[in-house]
Amino acid sequence: MKTLRLARAFTSSLLFALAAVCLDVSIAFARVVRVEILSRADVSGTFAGRTYERLTGRVYFAFDPRSPFNKQIVDIGLAARNPNGEVSAVSEFIMLRPKDPRQSADLAVIDIVNRGGLTTFVFNLGRNPGASPLSAEYYGDALLMKRGVTIVALAWQWDVPIGANSLHFDAPPVGSAARPITGLVRSDITIDAPTNVIPLGHSLAGAVAYPVANPNDPINVLTYRDRPTGPRTVVARSDWQFAHLDGATIVPDPRSVYMARGFTPGKIYEVVYRAKDPVAVGTGLAAVRDMMSYLKYDSGALAHVRHGIGYGVSQTGRFIRHYLYQGFNVDERGRPAFDGFFVHTAGAGRGSFNHRFAQPSRDAQPYSTFFYPTDLFPFASVPTRDSVTRQRAGLRDNMRGTNATKIFYVDGGHEYWGRAASLTHTTPDGKRDVGFLANERRYVLSSAQHSSPAAWPLPDSAKIGTTTAYRGDPLDQRLALRALMASLIDWVTLSKEPPAATYPTLSEGTLVSAASLQFPRIPNLPVARIPNQPYRLNFGERWNQGIIDREPPTIGSPYPVFVSRVDSIGNEIGGIRSIEILVPLATYFPWQLRTGMPAATEYLVSFRGTFVPLPRTDADRRTTGDSRPSIESLYGDRARFLQRVDEGISSLIARRFLLPDDSTAARNRMLDAWNRYGPVAR
């Protein structure tokens, strides 16, 4: 065995060296046919004694449209083909790998980039994003790099703009000049500030839109409404045009809408138009699959590994759920690609990842991007029945290539308010709990906002009006995320059983309706009562073929959604209660209201939470009428507070929700919070 390991290390070293000399690596393996390296350089410093190098480049894919493992890709049979009869696509990538292959963990984590941006930095502490990506300072305390993991950030999304530091995916076009394909596309936007121009692409990250096929087509319509399900008012066609402004000049533009009188703040505008130039969007799913397959099964890969984990957050967490639902985890040779997935803050969603004229950038936010194919039945892994449609199905009904795949579903409190997360573990009628599969675990980070914490400390400019509350929830969920990723790695590579699933349930009374929540009384601070609401949607008769014929879709009855119950301080129970919740100095709401917006202030903003320090003393509490206990009454002094902090940290380490190496970071954060918000020492 030792001889084999040495031989493998020598071979890997030789291949690494060849890659350094030859910037265009031909592969012709799996469906990765070529890797083009554009840059390669060492990262300064070391990570637990390992030197890393950073590579950038492009991966060239070829997909066989006749393969049974590609048949689920919508319109692949109509896509342009290369001389070999295959469908081609290109992904940009960034790779971080140990320079010495003998120091590799034999594991790759594919960072399924979110709107073109890297996401695995959430597992790093103390990084400096302003530093050079070739410096150790840029990465900080990098959990994955300290463990010798190869990280591959891979593009998969066609509507990410080219350049601008984002990774772009060049998807194959569908149709031809002789046989062009057109179809209905819908674009909505919530206006919160005056403007004369709106994009047809999702405003989040400036997504590229499908161009209008014919600006004068009578099917093109612009409407506005006051509420998500409110009646639409049609804007006269003479009042708007497909154009943008260049200074004061109106310039025709097939991807923007201009209106001389302007778009009114507080209104929801929606454009339905006939678009042209579709692409085979679902090849992005196949590209992620085939990149992992290439790294695992090709001994000549840039970083040949034994194990592979996919990480996706928010949009790309939904991407993974979609990937699993449509059975993508088997390559064209019938081999499983990923051994594990970390599905982060996906809630109950999938997305616009594999249908004709799909807009992958679109999602389902509390007060924007409404009624896209995001929150669609089935939601739970195990089969359930929708009592309204009579359909019975489960997210994981297609287990192709995933029978042994280990999966973590990790959400924060926000996903119950903003992403309908309760549907992942309740029946569609909301009457009972449902579980997960044997190789799945669910974890909920109580009171955490979406995906990552607000920057600490919160600035005075984040204060909400005359309240003591701040915009942004700084609960440092990264500490729990690092511990969970370490557990998933050990589960995949060592078969070490992970911590028990931890999430709120109906049966335990920790999952409740938003209307029934008993919030503490906090002066002048209104509370959330309206979580994001998914509905049964009808996109037309050909939706089961991946084609939308009805825009906007017909809206059916809503699905019941639930949120976590809170304690007397207002912090959530039923999930992983981080040190900030175990030893509280504040209320961490995972939601934030649209306070100060031009309309719909009772609805939620997207993604962000709210931070409300506790009263310092009993005198402060009585003066303000705050029902929450004071910091003084809870702890007395700093010494007793820190004793409680140390006890809480020990408890989290014992439950494997905090890494021992992160105990100092946890304690320092709590000490800093005490110094900012605790009672003044007498």
Residue pairs with C-beta under 8 A, 6 or more apart in sequence:
9 101
9 102
11 299
12 101
12 102
12 104
12 304
13 100
13 101
13 102
15 299
15 300
15 304
16 99
16 101
19 25
19 37
19 40
19 302
20 40
23 36
23 37
23 38
24 34
24 36
24 37
25 34
25 35
25 36
25 37
25 302
26 33
26 34
27 33
27 34
27 35
27 294
27 298
27 300
27 301
28 34
29 294
29 297
29 298
29 300
29 301
30 290
30 293
30 294
30 297
30 298
30 331
30 332
30 333
31 61
31 62
31 63
31 64
31 286
31 290
31 293
31 294
31 331
31 332
32 59
32 60
32 61
32 290
32 291
32 293
32 294
32 298
33 60
33 61
33 62
34 59
34 60
35 57
35 58
35 59
35 60
35 302
36 57
36 58
36 59
36 60
37 55
37 56
37 57
37 302
38 56
38 57
38 58
39 54
39 55
39 56
39 57
40 53
40 54
40 55
40 56
41 53
41 54
41 134
42 51
42 52
42 53
42 54
42 99
42 134
43 51
43 52
43 53
43 54
43 96
43 133
43 134
43 135
43 136
43 138
43 139
44 134
44 135
44 136
45 135
45 136
45 137
46 136
47 136
47 139
47 142
47 145
47 146
48 145
48 146
48 147
48 148
49 103
50 98
50 99
50 100
50 103
50 145
50 146
50 148
51 98
51 99
51 100
52 96
52 97
52 98
52 99
52 145
53 96
53 97
53 99
54 94
54 95
54 96
54 133
54 134
55 93
55 94
55 95
55 96
55 97
55 302
56 92
56 93
56 94
56 95
57 92
57 93
57 95
58 90
58 91
58 92
58 93
59 90
59 91
59 93
59 154
59 287
59 291
60 88
60 89
60 90
61 88
61 89
61 90
61 91
61 283
61 286
61 287
61 290
62 82
62 84
62 86
62 87
62 88
63 70
63 73
63 76
63 86
63 87
63 88
63 89
63 283
63 286
63 290
63 332
64 70
64 85
64 86
64 87
64 332
65 73
65 76
65 77
65 79
65 81
65 85
65 86
65 87
66 85
67 332
69 330
69 331
69 332
69 334
70 76
70 286
70 332
72 282
72 326
72 327
72 328
72 354
73 280
73 282
73 283
73 285
73 286
73 354
74 280
74 281
74 282
74 354
74 355
74 356
74 358
74 545
74 546
74 547
75 174
75 181
75 278
75 280
75 282
75 356
75 546
76 87
76 280
76 282
76 283
78 174
78 175
78 181
78 280
79 87
79 172
79 173
79 174
79 279
79 280
79 283
80 87
80 88
80 172
80 173
80 174
80 176
81 87
82 88
87 172
87 280
87 283
88 172
89 169
89 170
89 171
89 172
89 280
89 283
89 284
89 287
90 169
90 170
91 154
91 155
91 156
91 167
91 169
91 170
91 287
91 291
92 155
92 167
92 168
92 169
93 152
93 153
93 154
93 155
93 167
93 291
94 118
94 152
94 153
94 167
95 150
95 151
95 152
95 153
95 302
95 303
96 145
96 150
96 151
96 152
97 104
97 150
97 151
97 302
97 303
98 104
98 148
98 150
101 303
103 148
104 148
104 150
104 303
104 305
105 147
105 148
105 149
105 150
105 489
105 493
106 305
106 306
106 307
106 493
107 147
107 148
107 149
107 150
107 305
107 306
107 307
107 308
107 309
107 489
107 492
107 493
108 149
108 150
108 151
108 152
108 292
108 295
108 296
108 303
108 305
108 307
108 308
108 309
109 120
109 144
109 149
109 150
109 151
109 152
109 308
109 309
109 310
109 311
110 152
110 153
110 154
110 288
110 291
110 292
110 308
110 309
110 310
110 311
110 338
111 118
111 119
111 120
111 151
111 152
111 153
111 154
111 311
112 119
112 154
112 156
112 288
112 310
112 311
112 312
112 316
112 319
112 320
113 119
113 153
113 154
113 155
113 156
113 157
113 166
113 167
113 316
114 312
114 313
114 314
114 315
114 316
115 157
115 160
115 166
115 204
115 205
115 207
115 315
115 361
116 155
116 157
116 160
116 161
116 164
116 165
116 166
116 167
116 168
116 205
117 165
117 166
117 167
117 205
118 153
119 311
119 312
119 313
119 316
120 144
120 151
120 153
120 311
121 127
121 129
121 139
122 313
122 344
122 451
122 452
122 478
122 481
123 142
123 143
123 144
123 478
123 481
123 482
123 485
124 139
124 140
124 141
124 142
124 143
124 478
125 140
125 141
125 478
125 482
125 662
125 665
126 140
126 141
127 137
127 138
127 139
127 140
127 141
127 142
128 137
128 138
128 140
129 138
131 137
131 138
132 138
139 145
143 482
143 485
143 486
144 151
144 485
145 151
147 486
147 489
149 489
150 295
150 303
150 305
152 291
152 295
152 303
153 167
154 167
154 287
154 288
154 291
155 167
155 168
155 169
156 169
156 284
156 285
156 287
156 288
156 319
157 168
157 169
157 284
157 360
157 361
158 169
158 170
158 171
158 208
158 279
158 281
158 284
158 360
159 201
159 202
159 207
159 208
159 209
159 359
159 360
159 361
160 166
160 167
160 168
160 169
160 205
160 207
160 208
160 361
161 168
161 206
161 207
161 208
162 168
166 205
169 284
169 287
171 279
171 280
171 281
171 283
171 284
172 279
172 280
172 283
173 277
173 278
173 279
173 280
174 181
174 278
174 279
174 280
174 356
175 181
175 277
175 278
180 276
181 276
181 278
181 356
182 213
182 274
182 275
182 276
183 274
183 275
183 278
183 356
183 357
183 547
183 548
184 219
184 272
184 273
184 274
184 275
184 357
184 548
184 549
184 550
184 551
185 200
185 209
185 210
185 272
185 273
185 274
185 275
185 357
185 359
185 551
186 270
186 271
186 272
186 372
186 551
186 552
187 198
187 199
187 200
187 201
187 202
187 209
187 270
187 271
187 273
188 268
188 269
188 270
188 271
188 368
188 369
188 370
189 198
189 199
189 203
189 268
189 269
189 368
190 267
190 268
190 269
190 367
190 368
191 198
191 263
191 264
191 265
191 266
191 267
191 268
191 269
192 265
192 266
192 597
192 598
193 265
194 262
194 263
194 265
195 262
195 263
196 245
196 258
196 259
196 260
196 262
196 263
197 243
197 244
197 245
197 256
197 257
197 258
197 259
198 256
198 257
198 263
198 269
198 271
199 206
199 207
199 209
199 255
199 256
200 209
200 210
200 212
200 255
200 256
200 257
200 271
200 273
201 207
201 208
201 209
201 255
201 359
201 361
202 359
202 361
202 362
202 363
202 369
204 361
204 363
205 361
207 359
207 361
208 255
209 255
209 359
210 255
210 275
210 276
210 277
210 278
210 357
210 359
211 254
211 255
211 275
211 276
211 277
212 220
212 242
212 254
212 255
212 273
212 274
212 275
212 276
213 273
213 274
213 275
213 276
214 274
215 241
215 242
215 252
215 254
217 273
217 274
219 272
219 273
219 274
220 237
220 242
220 271
220 272
220 273
220 274
221 234
221 237
221 271
221 272
221 273
222 234
222 235
222 237
222 240
222 257
222 259
222 269
222 270
222 271
223 232
223 233
223 234
223 235
223 269
223 270
223 272
224 232
224 233
224 235
224 263
224 264
224 267
224 268
224 269
224 270
225 231
225 232
225 233
225 267
225 268
225 270
226 266
226 267
226 268
226 599
227 268
227 600
228 268
228 367
228 370
228 371
228 533
229 555
230 268
232 270
235 259
239 259
239 260
239 261
240 257
240 258
240 259
241 250
241 252
241 257
241 258
242 252
242 253
242 254
242 255
242 256
242 257
242 258
243 250
243 251
243 252
243 253
243 256
243 257
243 258
244 250
244 251
244 253
244 256
244 258
245 251
245 258
250 258
257 271
263 269
265 598
265 599
266 597
266 598
266 599
266 600
267 599
268 368
268 370
270 552
272 551
272 552
275 357
278 356
278 357
281 352
281 353
281 354
281 355
281 358
281 360
282 353
282 354
282 355
282 358
282 546
284 353
284 360
285 319
285 322
285 323
285 326
285 328
285 353
285 354
286 328
288 310
288 319
288 323
288 328
289 323
289 328
289 329
289 330
289 331
289 337
289 338
290 331
290 332
290 337
292 308
292 310
292 337
292 338
293 331
293 333
293 335
293 337
294 301
295 301
295 302
295 303
295 304
295 305
295 308
296 304
296 305
296 306
296 307
296 308
296 335
296 337
297 331
297 333
297 335
298 304
306 493
307 339
307 340
307 492
307 493
308 337
308 338
308 339
308 340
309 338
309 339
309 340
309 341
309 342
309 488
309 489
309 492
310 320
310 323
310 338
310 340
310 341
310 342
311 341
311 342
311 344
311 485
312 318
312 319
312 320
312 341
312 342
312 343
312 344
312 346
313 344
313 345
313 451
314 344
314 345
314 346
314 363
314 450
314 451
314 607
315 351
315 360
315 361
315 363
317 343
317 344
317 345
317 346
317 347
318 346
318 347
318 349
318 350
318 351
318 353
318 363
318 374
319 351
319 353
319 360
320 341
320 343
320 346
321 343
321 346
321 349
321 350
321 395
322 350
322 351
322 353
322 354
323 329
323 353
324 341
324 395
324 396
324 398
324 402
324 407
325 350
325 378
325 395
325 396
325 397
325 398
326 354
326 398
327 398
327 399
327 400
327 401
327 402
328 337
328 401
329 336
329 337
329 338
329 400
329 401
329 402
329 405
330 336
330 337
330 400
330 401
331 337
335 401
336 401
336 402
336 404
336 405
337 401
338 405
339 404
339 405
339 406
339 492
340 405
340 406
340 407
340 408
340 488
340 489
340 491
340 492
341 405
341 406
341 407
341 408
342 408
342 410
342 484
342 485
342 488
343 407
343 408
343 409
343 410
344 410
344 411
344 451
344 481
345 410
345 411
345 412
345 414
345 415
345 419
345 450
345 451
346 409
346 411
346 415
346 419
347 375
347 411
347 415
347 416
347 418
347 419
347 420
347 421
347 424
348 375
348 379
348 419
348 420
348 421
348 422
348 423
348 424
348 534
349 363
349 364
349 374
349 375
349 419
349 420
350 373
350 374
350 375
350 376
351 360
351 362
351 363
351 372
351 373
351 374
352 358
352 359
352 360
352 361
352 362
352 372
352 373
352 374
353 360
354 546
355 373
355 543
355 546
355 547
355 548
356 546
356 547
356 548
357 548
359 372
362 369
362 372
362 374
363 369
363 372
363 374
364 370
364 371
364 372
364 374
364 375
364 419
364 420
364 532
364 534
365 418
365 532
365 606
365 607
366 417
366 418
366 530
366 531
366 532
366 603
366 604
366 605
366 606
367 594
367 600
367 603
367 604
367 605
367 606
368 606
371 535
371 537
371 552
371 553
371 555
373 537
373 539
373 543
373 548
374 534
375 419
375 420
375 423
375 534
375 559
376 537
377 386
377 389
377 391
377 393
377 428
377 536
377 559
378 384
378 391
378 393
378 394
378 395
378 397
379 395
379 420
379 423
379 424
379 428
379 559
380 394
380 395
380 423
380 424
380 425
380 426
380 427
380 434
381 394
381 395
381 396
381 424
381 436
381 437
381 440
382 394
382 396
382 434
382 435
382 436
382 437
383 392
383 393
383 394
383 397
384 392
384 393
384 394
384 427
384 428
384 434
385 391
385 392
385 427
385 428
386 392
386 428
386 536
387 428
387 429
388 428
388 536
388 556
388 557
389 536
396 402
396 437
403 439
404 439
405 439
406 439
406 440
406 488
406 491
406 492
407 437
407 439
407 440
407 441
408 440
408 441
408 442
408 443
408 484
408 487
408 488
408 498
409 424
409 436
409 440
409 441
409 442
409 443
410 442
410 443
410 444
410 445
410 481
410 484
411 419
411 421
411 442
411 443
411 444
411 445
411 503
412 444
412 445
412 446
412 447
412 448
412 449
412 450
412 451
412 477
412 590
413 444
413 445
413 446
413 447
413 448
413 449
413 563
413 564
413 572
413 575
413 590
413 591
413 609
414 448
414 449
414 450
414 473
414 590
414 591
414 607
414 609
415 421
415 444
415 450
416 422
416 444
416 504
416 531
416 561
416 562
416 563
416 564
416 590
417 514
417 528
417 531
417 532
417 563
417 590
417 591
417 604
418 450
418 531
418 532
418 591
418 604
418 606
418 607
419 450
419 532
420 531
420 532
420 533
420 534
420 559
420 561
421 444
422 430
422 511
422 561
422 562
422 563
423 534
423 559
423 561
424 442
425 433
425 434
425 435
425 436
425 442
425 503
425 505
426 432
426 433
426 434
426 506
426 511
426 560
426 562
427 434
428 559
429 560
430 559
430 560
430 561
430 562
431 506
432 506
432 507
433 505
433 506
433 507
433 511
436 442
436 501
441 498
441 499
441 500
441 501
442 501
442 502
442 503
443 480
443 484
443 499
443 501
443 502
443 503
443 575
443 576
444 502
444 503
444 504
444 564
444 574
444 575
444 576
445 475
445 477
445 480
445 481
445 575
445 576
445 578
446 564
446 571
446 572
446 573
446 574
446 575
446 576
446 577
446 578
446 581
447 473
447 475
447 564
447 571
447 572
447 577
447 578
447 580
447 581
447 588
447 589
447 590
447 609
448 473
448 475
448 477
448 578
448 588
448 590
448 609
449 472
449 473
449 475
449 590
449 591
449 592
449 607
449 608
449 609
450 590
450 606
450 607
450 608
450 609
451 607
452 477
452 478
453 473
453 474
453 475
453 476
453 477
453 478
454 462
454 471
454 472
454 473
454 474
454 608
454 609
454 611
455 472
455 474
456 474
456 476
456 669
456 672
457 474
457 672
457 676
458 470
458 471
458 472
458 474
458 611
462 470
462 471
462 472
463 469
463 470
463 471
464 470
464 471
464 525
464 595
464 610
465 524
465 595
465 596
466 524
467 522
467 523
467 524
467 525
467 612
468 522
468 523
468 525
468 612
468 613
468 624
469 522
469 525
469 610
469 611
469 612
470 610
470 611
470 612
471 592
471 608
471 610
472 592
472 608
472 609
472 610
472 611
473 588
473 589
473 590
473 592
473 608
473 609
473 610
473 611
474 588
474 611
475 578
475 580
475 581
475 588
475 609
476 578
476 580
476 665
476 666
476 669
477 578
479 578
479 579
479 658
479 659
479 662
479 665
479 666
480 576
480 578
480 652
480 657
480 658
482 659
482 662
483 652
483 656
483 657
483 658
483 659
483 662
484 498
484 499
484 657
486 659
487 496
487 498
487 499
487 656
488 498
490 496
490 498
491 497
491 498
498 656
499 655
499 656
499 657
502 574
502 575
502 576
503 574
503 575
504 510
504 511
504 562
504 564
504 565
504 572
504 573
504 574
504 575
505 511
505 574
506 562
508 574
509 565
510 564
510 565
510 573
510 574
511 562
511 563
511 564
511 565
511 574
512 562
512 563
512 564
512 565
513 560
513 562
513 563
514 528
514 529
514 530
514 531
514 561
514 562
514 563
515 529
517 527
517 529
517 563
517 565
517 566
518 566
519 527
519 566
519 570
520 566
520 568
520 569
520 570
520 587
520 626
520 627
520 628
521 625
521 626
521 627
522 570
522 587
522 612
522 626
522 627
522 628
523 624
523 625
523 626
525 612
526 593
526 595
526 602
527 589
527 593
528 589
528 591
528 593
528 604
529 602
530 602
530 603
530 604
531 561
531 563
531 604
532 561
532 604
533 558
533 559
533 561
534 558
534 559
534 561
535 555
535 556
535 557
535 558
535 559
536 555
536 556
536 557
536 558
536 559
537 553
537 554
537 555
537 556
538 550
538 553
538 554
538 556
539 548
539 549
539 550
539 551
539 553
540 547
540 548
540 549
540 550
540 553
541 549
542 548
542 549
543 549
564 572
564 573
564 574
564 575
565 572
565 573
565 574
566 572
566 573
567 573
568 627
568 628
568 629
569 584
569 587
569 614
569 628
569 629
570 587
570 589
570 612
570 628
571 577
571 581
571 584
571 587
571 588
572 581
572 590
576 657
578 652
578 657
579 645
579 648
579 649
579 652
579 658
579 666
579 669
579 670
580 586
580 588
580 669
580 670
580 673
581 588
582 644
582 648
582 651
582 652
583 641
583 644
583 645
583 648
583 670
584 614
584 634
585 613
585 614
585 631
585 670
585 673
585 674
585 677
585 678
586 611
586 612
586 613
586 614
586 673
586 677
587 610
587 611
587 612
587 614
587 628
588 609
588 610
588 611
589 609
589 610
589 611
589 612
590 609
591 604
591 609
591 610
592 604
592 605
592 608
592 609
592 610
593 601
593 602
593 603
593 604
593 605
593 610
594 600
594 601
594 602
594 603
594 604
594 605
595 601
597 605
613 677
614 626
614 628
614 629
614 630
614 631
614 634
614 677
615 621
615 624
615 626
615 628
615 629
615 630
615 631
616 630
616 631
616 632
616 677
616 678
616 679
616 680
617 630
617 631
617 632
617 679
618 630
618 632
618 633
620 626
620 630
621 628
621 629
621 630
631 641
631 677
631 678
631 679
632 679
634 641
635 641
635 644
635 678
637 679
637 681
638 674
638 678
638 681
641 670
641 674
641 678
642 667
642 670
642 671
642 674
645 666
645 667
645 670
645 671
646 667
649 658
649 663
649 666
649 667
652 658
652 666
653 659
653 660
653 663
658 666
